[in-house]
Protein backbone atom coordinates (compact mmCIF):
# COMPACT_ATOMS: atom_id res chain seq x y z
CA UNK A 1 0.00 0.00 0.00
CA UNK A 2 2.85 2.37 0.81
CA UNK A 3 4.50 1.75 -2.57
CA UNK A 4 1.30 2.54 -4.46
CA UNK A 5 0.82 5.76 -2.46
CA UNK A 6 4.45 6.74 -3.17
CA UNK A 7 4.03 6.14 -6.89
CA UNK A 8 0.82 8.18 -7.00
CA UNK A 9 2.49 10.98 -5.03
CA UNK A 10 5.53 10.86 -7.34
CA UNK A 11 3.34 11.06 -10.45
CA UNK A 12 1.45 13.98 -8.92
CA UNK A 13 4.68 15.85 -8.11
CA UNK A 14 6.06 15.31 -11.63
CA UNK A 15 2.77 16.40 -13.21
CA UNK A 16 2.63 19.52 -11.05
CA UNK A 17 6.27 20.40 -11.72
CA UNK A 18 6.49 19.76 -15.45
CA UNK A 19 2.93 20.39 -16.71
CA UNK A 20 2.90 23.54 -18.85
CA UNK A 21 0.68 26.40 -17.73
CA UNK A 22 -0.62 26.88 -21.25
CA UNK A 23 -1.27 24.28 -23.89
CA UNK A 24 1.96 24.15 -25.93
CA UNK A 25 0.10 22.88 -28.99
CA UNK A 26 -2.11 25.95 -29.29
CA UNK A 27 -0.39 29.14 -30.35
CA UNK A 28 -1.75 32.56 -29.65
CA UNK A 29 -2.60 34.49 -32.78
CA UNK A 30 0.08 37.09 -33.32
CA UNK A 31 -1.04 40.57 -34.11
CA UNK A 32 0.62 43.14 -36.33
CA UNK A 33 1.78 44.92 -33.15
CA UNK A 34 3.51 41.76 -31.91
CA UNK A 35 5.31 41.38 -35.22
CA UNK A 36 6.40 45.04 -35.27
CA UNK A 37 7.70 44.91 -31.69
CA UNK A 38 9.67 41.77 -32.44
CA UNK A 39 11.12 43.34 -35.60
CA UNK A 40 11.99 46.53 -33.69
CA UNK A 41 13.97 44.53 -31.13
CA UNK A 42 15.82 42.75 -33.95
CA UNK A 43 16.69 46.06 -35.66
CA UNK A 44 17.93 47.56 -32.38
CA UNK A 45 20.05 44.45 -31.77
CA UNK A 46 21.47 44.78 -35.29
CA UNK A 47 22.34 48.41 -34.58
CA UNK A 48 24.15 47.43 -31.38
CA UNK A 49 26.05 44.71 -33.23
CA UNK A 50 26.93 47.08 -36.05
CA UNK A 51 28.29 49.68 -33.63
CA UNK A 52 30.32 47.03 -31.81
CA UNK A 53 31.79 45.64 -35.02
CA UNK A 54 32.58 49.12 -36.33
CA UNK A 55 34.44 49.99 -33.11
CA UNK A 56 36.29 46.68 -33.43
CA UNK A 57 37.48 47.76 -36.88
CA UNK A 58 35.52 45.25 -38.94
CA UNK A 59 33.64 47.85 -41.03
CA UNK A 60 35.01 50.71 -43.12
CA UNK A 61 33.48 54.14 -42.45
CA UNK A 62 31.40 54.22 -45.66
CA UNK A 63 29.85 50.79 -45.13
CA UNK A 64 29.17 51.56 -41.48
CA UNK A 65 27.41 54.84 -42.29
CA UNK A 66 25.28 53.30 -45.04
CA UNK A 67 24.28 50.30 -42.92
CA UNK A 68 23.57 52.48 -39.87
CA UNK A 69 21.38 54.86 -41.90
CA UNK A 70 19.42 51.96 -43.35
CA UNK A 71 18.82 50.41 -39.91
CA UNK A 72 17.93 53.75 -38.33
CA UNK A 73 15.43 54.47 -41.10
CA UNK A 74 13.82 51.07 -40.63
CA UNK A 75 13.71 51.58 -36.85
CA UNK A 76 12.02 54.96 -37.31
CA UNK A 77 9.35 53.46 -39.56
CA UNK A 78 8.74 50.63 -37.09
CA UNK A 79 8.51 52.92 -34.07
CA UNK A 80 6.14 55.25 -35.91
CA UNK A 81 3.84 52.37 -36.88
CA UNK A 82 3.97 50.89 -33.36
CA UNK A 83 2.98 54.27 -31.91
CA UNK A 84 0.09 54.51 -34.36
CA UNK A 85 -1.20 51.03 -33.49
CA UNK A 86 -0.86 51.58 -29.74
CA UNK A 87 -2.98 54.75 -29.89
CA UNK A 88 -5.88 52.87 -31.44
C-alpha positions as CSV (number, residue, x, y, z in Angstrom):
1,X,0.0,0.0,0.0
2,X,2.9,2.4,0.8
3,X,4.5,1.8,-2.6
4,X,1.3,2.5,-4.5
5,X,0.8,5.8,-2.5
6,X,4.5,6.7,-3.2
7,X,4.0,6.1,-6.9
8,X,0.8,8.2,-7.0
9,X,2.5,11.0,-5.0
10,X,5.5,10.9,-7.3
11,X,3.3,11.1,-10.4
12,X,1.5,14.0,-8.9
13,X,4.7,15.9,-8.1
14,X,6.1,15.3,-11.6
15,X,2.8,16.4,-13.2
16,X,2.6,19.5,-11.1
17,X,6.3,20.4,-11.7
18,X,6.5,19.8,-15.4
19,X,2.9,20.4,-16.7
20,X,2.9,23.5,-18.8
21,X,0.7,26.4,-17.7
22,X,-0.6,26.9,-21.3
23,X,-1.3,24.3,-23.9
24,X,2.0,24.2,-25.9
25,X,0.1,22.9,-29.0
26,X,-2.1,25.9,-29.3
27,X,-0.4,29.1,-30.4
28,X,-1.7,32.6,-29.6
29,X,-2.6,34.5,-32.8
30,X,0.1,37.1,-33.3
31,X,-1.0,40.6,-34.1
32,X,0.6,43.1,-36.3
33,X,1.8,44.9,-33.2
34,X,3.5,41.8,-31.9
35,X,5.3,41.4,-35.2
36,X,6.4,45.0,-35.3
37,X,7.7,44.9,-31.7
38,X,9.7,41.8,-32.4
39,X,11.1,43.3,-35.6
40,X,12.0,46.5,-33.7
41,X,14.0,44.5,-31.1
42,X,15.8,42.8,-34.0
43,X,16.7,46.1,-35.7
44,X,17.9,47.6,-32.4
45,X,20.0,44.4,-31.8
46,X,21.5,44.8,-35.3
47,X,22.3,48.4,-34.6
48,X,24.1,47.4,-31.4
49,X,26.0,44.7,-33.2
50,X,26.9,47.1,-36.1
51,X,28.3,49.7,-33.6
52,X,30.3,47.0,-31.8
53,X,31.8,45.6,-35.0
54,X,32.6,49.1,-36.3
55,X,34.4,50.0,-33.1
56,X,36.3,46.7,-33.4
57,X,37.5,47.8,-36.9
58,X,35.5,45.3,-38.9
59,X,33.6,47.9,-41.0
60,X,35.0,50.7,-43.1
61,X,33.5,54.1,-42.5
62,X,31.4,54.2,-45.7
63,X,29.8,50.8,-45.1
64,X,29.2,51.6,-41.5
65,X,27.4,54.8,-42.3
66,X,25.3,53.3,-45.0
67,X,24.3,50.3,-42.9
68,X,23.6,52.5,-39.9
69,X,21.4,54.9,-41.9
70,X,19.4,52.0,-43.3
71,X,18.8,50.4,-39.9
72,X,17.9,53.7,-38.3
73,X,15.4,54.5,-41.1
74,X,13.8,51.1,-40.6
75,X,13.7,51.6,-36.9
76,X,12.0,55.0,-37.3
77,X,9.4,53.5,-39.6
78,X,8.7,50.6,-37.1
79,X,8.5,52.9,-34.1
80,X,6.1,55.3,-35.9
81,X,3.8,52.4,-36.9
82,X,4.0,50.9,-33.4
83,X,3.0,54.3,-31.9
84,X,0.1,54.5,-34.4
85,X,-1.2,51.0,-33.5
86,X,-0.9,51.6,-29.7
87,X,-3.0,54.8,-29.9
88,X,-5.9,52.9,-31.4
